Amino acid sequence: MLKTIERSMKYNQLLDMIYMDNNGGITKRRIKAFQVTEDSFQAHCYLRGSKRTFKIDNVLALVPVTTRERMVV
């Protein structure tokens, strides 16, 4: 998971993420990561329209967005 986040920052890629919050709620988010630590990372969340901090342990799935998918959404 950490390597995927670091790679997306290196290549300036968007990511689609399935995330579980501290209350157990699950959301799908499109993000652009810009800072990462051992246990969390900061990213711009397009769902909320602002900078957010996410715990890496709460990320359920993470995939890069391809160019074709960017045009559709």
Phi and psi restraints in degrees (range 20) as a CNS / XPLOR table:
assign (resid 1 and name C) (resid 2 and name N)
       (resid 2 and name CA) (resid 2 and name C) 1.0 -61.2 20.0 2
assign (resid 2 and name N) (resid 2 and name CA)
       (resid 2 and name C) (resid 3 and name N) 1.0 -41.6 20.0 2
assign (resid 2 and name C) (resid 3 and name N)
       (resid 3 and name CA) (resid 3 and name C) 1.0 -64.1 20.0 2
assign (resid 3 and name N) (resid 3 and name CA)
       (resid 3 and name C) (resid 4 and name N) 1.0 -37.8 20.0 2
assign (resid 3 and name C) (resid 4 and name N)
       (resid 4 and name CA) (resid 4 and name C) 1.0 -64.1 20.0 2
assign (resid 4 and name N) (resid 4 and name CA)
       (resid 4 and name C) (resid 5 and name N) 1.0 -41.3 20.0 2
assign (resid 4 and name C) (resid 5 and name N)
       (resid 5 and name CA) (resid 5 and name C) 1.0 -65.4 20.0 2
assign (resid 5 and name N) (resid 5 and name CA)
       (resid 5 and name C) (resid 6 and name N) 1.0 -46.1 20.0 2
assign (resid 5 and name C) (resid 6 and name N)
       (resid 6 and name CA) (resid 6 and name C) 1.0 -62.5 20.0 2
assign (resid 6 and name N) (resid 6 and name CA)
       (resid 6 and name C) (resid 7 and name N) 1.0 -40.6 20.0 2
assign (resid 6 and name C) (resid 7 and name N)
       (resid 7 and name CA) (resid 7 and name C) 1.0 -65.3 20.0 2
assign (resid 7 and name N) (resid 7 and name CA)
       (resid 7 and name C) (resid 8 and name N) 1.0 -39.0 20.0 2
assign (resid 7 and name C) (resid 8 and name N)
       (resid 8 and name CA) (resid 8 and name C) 1.0 -65.5 20.0 2
assign (resid 8 and name N) (resid 8 and name CA)
       (resid 8 and name C) (resid 9 and name N) 1.0 -34.2 20.0 2
assign (resid 8 and name C) (resid 9 and name N)
       (resid 9 and name CA) (resid 9 and name C) 1.0 -68.9 20.0 2
assign (resid 9 and name N) (resid 9 and name CA)
       (resid 9 and name C) (resid 10 and name N) 1.0 -41.5 20.0 2
assign (resid 9 and name C) (resid 10 and name N)
       (resid 10 and name CA) (resid 10 and name C) 1.0 -62.1 20.0 2
assign (resid 10 and name N) (resid 10 and name CA)
       (resid 10 and name C) (resid 11 and name N) 1.0 -41.9 20.0 2
assign (resid 10 and name C) (resid 11 and name N)
       (resid 11 and name CA) (resid 11 and name C) 1.0 -100.5 20.0 2
assign (resid 11 and name N) (resid 11 and name CA)
       (resid 11 and name C) (resid 12 and name N) 1.0 8.9 20.0 2
assign (resid 11 and name C) (resid 12 and name N)
       (resid 12 and name CA) (resid 12 and name C) 1.0 56.8 20.0 2
assign (resid 12 and name N) (resid 12 and name CA)
       (resid 12 and name C) (resid 13 and name N) 1.0 47.5 20.0 2
assign (resid 12 and name C) (resid 13 and name N)
       (resid 13 and name CA) (resid 13 and name C) 1.0 -100.9 20.0 2
assign (resid 13 and name N) (resid 13 and name CA)
       (resid 13 and name C) (resid 14 and name N) 1.0 149.4 20.0 2
assign (resid 13 and name C) (resid 14 and name N)
       (resid 14 and name CA) (resid 14 and name C) 1.0 -83.1 20.0 2
assign (resid 14 and name N) (resid 14 and name CA)
       (resid 14 and name C) (resid 15 and name N) 1.0 154.2 20.0 2
assign (resid 14 and name C) (resid 15 and name N)
       (resid 15 and name CA) (resid 15 and name C) 1.0 -127.2 20.0 2
assign (resid 15 and name N) (resid 15 and name CA)
       (resid 15 and name C) (resid 16 and name N) 1.0 142.7 20.0 2
assign (resid 15 and name C) (resid 16 and name N)
       (resid 16 and name CA) (resid 16 and name C) 1.0 -97.7 20.0 2
assign (resid 16 and name N) (resid 16 and name CA)
       (resid 16 and name C) (resid 17 and name N) 1.0 132.1 20.0 2
assign (resid 16 and name C) (resid 17 and name N)
       (resid 17 and name CA) (resid 17 and name C) 1.0 -133.4 20.0 2
assign (resid 17 and name N) (resid 17 and name CA)
       (resid 17 and name C) (resid 18 and name N) 1.0 139.0 20.0 2
assign (resid 17 and name C) (resid 18 and name N)
       (resid 18 and name CA) (resid 18 and name C) 1.0 -101.9 20.0 2
assign (resid 18 and name N) (resid 18 and name CA)
       (resid 18 and name C) (resid 19 and name N) 1.0 122.4 20.0 2
assign (resid 18 and name C) (resid 19 and name N)
       (resid 19 and name CA) (resid 19 and name C) 1.0 -129.2 20.0 2
assign (resid 19 and name N) (resid 19 and name CA)
       (resid 19 and name C) (resid 20 and name N) 1.0 138.3 20.0 2
assign (resid 19 and name C) (resid 20 and name N)
       (resid 20 and name CA) (resid 20 and name C) 1.0 -107.7 20.0 2
assign (resid 20 and name N) (resid 20 and name CA)
       (resid 20 and name C) (resid 21 and name N) 1.0 121.4 20.0 2
assign (resid 20 and name C) (resid 21 and name N)
       (resid 21 and name CA) (resid 21 and name C) 1.0 -78.1 20.0 2
assign (resid 21 and name N) (resid 21 and name CA)
       (resid 21 and name C) (resid 22 and name N) 1.0 177.5 20.0 2
assign (resid 21 and name C) (resid 22 and name N)
       (resid 22 and name CA) (resid 22 and name C) 1.0 -64.4 20.0 2
assign (resid 22 and name N) (resid 22 and name CA)
       (resid 22 and name C) (resid 23 and name N) 1.0 -21.3 20.0 2
assign (resid 22 and name C) (resid 23 and name N)
       (resid 23 and name CA) (resid 23 and name C) 1.0 -91.2 20.0 2
assign (resid 23 and name N) (resid 23 and name CA)
       (resid 23 and name C) (resid 24 and name N) 1.0 0.4 20.0 2
assign (resid 23 and name C) (resid 24 and name N)
       (resid 24 and name CA) (resid 24 and name C) 1.0 92.5 20.0 2
assign (resid 24 and name N) (resid 24 and name CA)
       (resid 24 and name C) (resid 25 and name N) 1.0 0.8 20.0 2
assign (resid 24 and name C) (resid 25 and name N)
       (resid 25 and name CA) (resid 25 and name C) 1.0 -74.0 20.0 2
assign (resid 25 and name N) (resid 25 and name CA)
       (resid 25 and name C) (resid 26 and name N) 1.0 140.6 20.0 2
assign (resid 25 and name C) (resid 26 and name N)
       (resid 26 and name CA) (resid 26 and name C) 1.0 -114.0 20.0 2
assign (resid 26 and name N) (resid 26 and name CA)
       (resid 26 and name C) (resid 27 and name N) 1.0 132.4 20.0 2
assign (resid 26 and name C) (resid 27 and name N)
       (resid 27 and name CA) (resid 27 and name C) 1.0 -133.8 20.0 2
assign (resid 27 and name N) (resid 27 and name CA)
       (resid 27 and name C) (resid 28 and name N) 1.0 153.7 20.0 2
assign (resid 27 and name C) (resid 28 and name N)
       (resid 28 and name CA) (resid 28 and name C) 1.0 -103.8 20.0 2
assign (resid 28 and name N) (resid 28 and name CA)
       (resid 28 and name C) (resid 29 and name N) 1.0 128.5 20.0 2
assign (resid 28 and name C) (resid 29 and name N)
       (resid 29 and name CA) (resid 29 and name C) 1.0 -132.0 20.0 2
assign (resid 29 and name N) (resid 29 and name CA)
       (resid 29 and name C) (resid 30 and name N) 1.0 147.7 20.0 2
assign (resid 29 and name C) (resid 30 and name N)
       (resid 30 and name CA) (resid 30 and name C) 1.0 -104.2 20.0 2
assign (resid 30 and name N) (resid 30 and name CA)
       (resid 30 and name C) (resid 31 and name N) 1.0 126.3 20.0 2
assign (resid 30 and name C) (resid 31 and name N)
       (resid 31 and name CA) (resid 31 and name C) 1.0 -132.8 20.0 2
assign (resid 31 and name N) (resid 31 and name CA)
       (resid 31 and name C) (resid 32 and name N) 1.0 163.4 20.0 2
assign (resid 31 and name C) (resid 32 and name N)
       (resid 32 and name CA) (resid 32 and name C) 1.0 -132.8 20.0 2
assign (resid 32 and name N) (resid 32 and name CA)
       (resid 32 and name C) (resid 33 and name N) 1.0 107.6 20.0 2
assign (resid 32 and name C) (resid 33 and name N)
       (resid 33 and name CA) (resid 33 and name C) 1.0 -75.7 20.0 2
assign (resid 33 and name N) (resid 33 and name CA)
       (resid 33 and name C) (resid 34 and name N) 1.0 144.3 20.0 2
assign (resid 33 and name C) (resid 34 and name N)
       (resid 34 and name CA) (resid 34 and name C) 1.0 -137.5 20.0 2
assign (resid 34 and name N) (resid 34 and name CA)
       (resid 34 and name C) (resid 35 and name N) 1.0 -7.5 20.0 2
assign (resid 34 and name C) (resid 35 and name N)
       (resid 35 and name CA) (resid 35 and name C) 1.0 -154.1 20.0 2
assign (resid 35 and name N) (resid 35 and name CA)
       (resid 35 and name C) (resid 36 and name N) 1.0 137.7 20.0 2
assign (resid 35 and name C) (resid 36 and name N)
       (resid 36 and name CA) (resid 36 and name C) 1.0 -135.2 20.0 2
assign (resid 36 and name N) (resid 36 and name CA)
       (resid 36 and name C) (resid 37 and name N) 1.0 142.4 20.0 2
assign (resid 36 and name C) (resid 37 and name N)
       (resid 37 and name CA) (resid 37 and name C) 1.0 -123.5 20.0 2
assign (resid 37 and name N) (resid 37 and name CA)
       (resid 37 and name C) (resid 38 and name N) 1.0 -172.4 20.0 2
assign (resid 37 and name C) (resid 38 and name N)
       (resid 38 and name CA) (resid 38 and name C) 1.0 -64.6 20.0 2
assign (resid 38 and name N) (resid 38 and name CA)
       (resid 38 and name C) (resid 39 and name N) 1.0 -37.4 20.0 2
assign (resid 38 and name C) (resid 39 and name N)
       (resid 39 and name CA) (resid 39 and name C) 1.0 -118.4 20.0 2
assign (resid 39 and name N) (resid 39 and name CA)
       (resid 39 and name C) (resid 40 and name N) 1.0 -3.1 20.0 2
assign (resid 39 and name C) (resid 40 and name N)
       (resid 40 and name CA) (resid 40 and name C) 1.0 -152.9 20.0 2
assign (resid 40 and name N) (resid 40 and name CA)
       (resid 40 and name C) (resid 41 and name N) 1.0 171.8 20.0 2
assign (resid 40 and name C) (resid 41 and name N)
       (resid 41 and name CA) (resid 41 and name C) 1.0 -150.7 20.0 2
assign (resid 41 and name N) (resid 41 and name CA)
       (resid 41 and name C) (resid 42 and name N) 1.0 155.1 20.0 2
assign (resid 41 and name C) (resid 42 and name N)
       (resid 42 and name CA) (resid 42 and name C) 1.0 -106.5 20.0 2
assign (resid 42 and name N) (resid 42 and name CA)
       (resid 42 and name C) (resid 43 and name N) 1.0 142.0 20.0 2
assign (resid 42 and name C) (resid 43 and name N)
       (resid 43 and name CA) (resid 43 and name C) 1.0 -153.8 20.0 2
assign (resid 43 and name N) (resid 43 and name CA)
       (resid 43 and name C) (resid 44 and name N) 1.0 157.9 20.0 2
assign (resid 43 and name C) (resid 44 and name N)
       (resid 44 and name CA) (resid 44 and name C) 1.0 -83.2 20.0 2
assign (resid 44 and name N) (resid 44 and name CA)
       (resid 44 and name C) (resid 45 and name N) 1.0 124.0 20.0 2
assign (resid 44 and name C) (resid 45 and name N)
       (resid 45 and name CA) (resid 45 and name C) 1.0 -98.5 20.0 2
assign (resid 45 and name N) (resid 45 and name CA)
       (resid 45 and name C) (resid 46 and name N) 1.0 119.4 20.0 2
assign (resid 45 and name C) (resid 46 and name N)
       (resid 46 and name CA) (resid 46 and name C) 1.0 -76.0 20.0 2
assign (resid 46 and name N) (resid 46 and name CA)
       (resid 46 and name C) (resid 47 and name N) 1.0 -21.4 20.0 2
assign (resid 46 and name C) (resid 47 and name N)
       (resid 47 and name CA) (resid 47 and name C) 1.0 -68.0 20.0 2
assign (resid 47 and name N) (resid 47 and name CA)
       (resid 47 and name C) (resid 48 and name N) 1.0 -45.4 20.0 2
assign (resid 47 and name C) (resid 48 and name N)
       (resid 48 and name CA) (resid 48 and name C) 1.0 -93.1 20.0 2
assign (resid 48 and name N) (resid 48 and name CA)
       (resid 48 and name C) (resid 49 and name N) 1.0 -17.7 20.0 2
assign (resid 48 and name C) (resid 49 and name N)
       (resid 49 and name CA) (resid 49 and name C) 1.0 73.0 20.0 2
assign (resid 49 and name N) (resid 49 and name CA)
       (resid 49 and name C) (resid 50 and name N) 1.0 30.2 20.0 2
assign (resid 49 and name C) (resid 50 and name N)
       (resid 50 and name CA) (resid 50 and name C) 1.0 -155.9 20.0 2
assign (resid 50 and name N) (resid 50 and name CA)
       (resid 50 and name C) (resid 51 and name N) 1.0 173.3 20.0 2
assign (resid 50 and name C) (resid 51 and name N)
       (resid 51 and name CA) (resid 51 and name C) 1.0 -74.4 20.0 2
assign (resid 51 and name N) (resid 51 and name CA)
       (resid 51 and name C) (resid 52 and name N) 1.0 133.9 20.0 2
assign (resid 51 and name C) (resid 52 and name N)
       (resid 52 and name CA) (resid 52 and name C) 1.0 -133.9 20.0 2
assign (resid 52 and name N) (resid 52 and name CA)
       (resid 52 and name C) (resid 53 and name N) 1.0 155.1 20.0 2
assign (resid 52 and name C) (resid 53 and name N)
       (resid 53 and name CA) (resid 53 and name C) 1.0 -110.1 20.0 2
assign (resid 53 and name N) (resid 53 and name CA)
       (resid 53 and name C) (resid 54 and name N) 1.0 129.2 20.0 2
assign (resid 53 and name C) (resid 54 and name N)
       (resid 54 and name CA) (resid 54 and name C) 1.0 -119.4 20.0 2
assign (resid 54 and name N) (resid 54 and name CA)
       (resid 54 and name C) (resid 55 and name N) 1.0 141.0 20.0 2
assign (resid 54 and name C) (resid 55 and name N)
       (resid 55 and name CA) (resid 55 and name C) 1.0 -83.8 20.0 2
assign (resid 55 and name N) (resid 55 and name CA)
       (resid 55 and name C) (resid 56 and name N) 1.0 130.6 20.0 2
assign (resid 55 and name C) (resid 56 and name N)
       (resid 56 and name CA) (resid 56 and name C) 1.0 -62.4 20.0 2
assign (resid 56 and name N) (resid 56 and name CA)
       (resid 56 and name C) (resid 57 and name N) 1.0 -35.3 20.0 2
assign (resid 56 and name C) (resid 57 and name N)
       (resid 57 and name CA) (resid 57 and name C) 1.0 -64.7 20.0 2
assign (resid 57 and name N) (resid 57 and name CA)
       (resid 57 and name C) (resid 58 and name N) 1.0 -21.4 20.0 2
assign (resid 57 and name C) (resid 58 and name N)
       (resid 58 and name CA) (resid 58 and name C) 1.0 -92.2 20.0 2
assign (resid 58 and name N) (resid 58 and name CA)
       (resid 58 and name C) (resid 59 and name N) 1.0 -2.4 20.0 2
assign (resid 58 and name C) (resid 59 and name N)
       (resid 59 and name CA) (resid 59 and name C) 1.0 -80.1 20.0 2
assign (resid 59 and name N) (resid 59 and name CA)
       (resid 59 and name C) (resid 60 and name N) 1.0 120.6 20.0 2
assign (resid 59 and name C) (resid 60 and name N)
       (resid 60 and name CA) (resid 60 and name C) 1.0 -90.0 20.0 2
assign (resid 60 and name N) (resid 60 and name CA)
       (resid 60 and name C) (resid 61 and name N) 1.0 -34.4 20.0 2
assign (resid 60 and name C) (resid 61 and name N)
       (resid 61 and name CA) (resid 61 and name C) 1.0 -153.8 20.0 2
assign (resid 61 and name N) (resid 61 and name CA)
       (resid 61 and name C) (resid 62 and name N) 1.0 148.8 20.0 2
assign (resid 61 and name C) (resid 62 and name N)
       (resid 62 and name CA) (resid 62 and name C) 1.0 -151.4 20.0 2
assign (resid 62 and name N) (resid 62 and name CA)
       (resid 62 and name C) (resid 63 and name N) 1.0 120.0 20.0 2
assign (resid 62 and name C) (resid 63 and name N)
       (resid 63 and name CA) (resid 63 and name C) 1.0 -137.0 20.0 2
assign (resid 63 and name N) (resid 63 and name CA)
       (resid 63 and name C) (resid 64 and name N) 1.0 142.6 20.0 2
assign (resid 63 and name C) (resid 64 and name N)
       (resid 64 and name CA) (resid 64 and name C) 1.0 -67.4 20.0 2
assign (resid 64 and name N) (resid 64 and name CA)
       (resid 64 and name C) (resid 65 and name N) 1.0 146.6 20.0 2
assign (resid 64 and name C) (resid 65 and name N)
       (resid 65 and name CA) (resid 65 and name C) 1.0 -89.2 20.0 2
assign (resid 65 and name N) (resid 65 and name CA)
       (resid 65 and name C) (resid 66 and name N) 1.0 126.8 20.0 2
assign (resid 65 and name C) (resid 66 and name N)
       (resid 66 and name CA) (resid 66 and name C) 1.0 -81.0 20.0 2
assign (resid 66 and name N) (resid 66 and name CA)
       (resid 66 and name C) (resid 67 and name N) 1.0 163.3 20.0 2
assign (resid 66 and name C) (resid 67 and name N)
       (resid 67 and name CA) (resid 67 and name C) 1.0 -58.8 20.0 2
assign (resid 67 and name N) (resid 67 and name CA)
       (resid 67 and name C) (resid 68 and name N) 1.0 -40.1 20.0 2
assign (resid 67 and name C) (resid 68 and name N)
       (resid 68 and name CA) (resid 68 and name C) 1.0 -63.9 20.0 2
assign (resid 68 and name N) (resid 68 and name CA)
       (resid 68 and name C) (resid 69 and name N) 1.0 -41.9 20.0 2
assign (resid 68 and name C) (resid 69 and name N)
       (resid 69 and name CA) (resid 69 and name C) 1.0 -66.8 20.0 2
assign (resid 69 and name N) (resid 69 and name CA)
       (resid 69 and name C) (resid 70 and name N) 1.0 -32.5 20.0 2
assign (resid 69 and name C) (resid 70 and name N)
       (resid 70 and name CA) (resid 70 and name C) 1.0 -60.9 20.0 2
assign (resid 70 and name N) (resid 70 and name CA)
       (resid 70 and name C) (resid 71 and name N) 1.0 -37.8 20.0 2
assign (resid 70 and name C) (resid 71 and name N)
       (resid 71 and name CA) (resid 71 and name C) 1.0 -71.1 20.0 2
assign (resid 71 and name N) (resid 71 and name CA)
       (resid 71 and name C) (resid 72 and name N) 1.0 -30.9 20.0 2
assign (resid 71 and name C) (resid 72 and name N)
       (resid 72 and name CA) (resid 72 and name C) 1.0 -74.8 20.0 2
assign (resid 72 and name N) (resid 72 and name CA)
       (resid 72 and name C) (resid 73 and name N) 1.0 -42.0 20.0 2
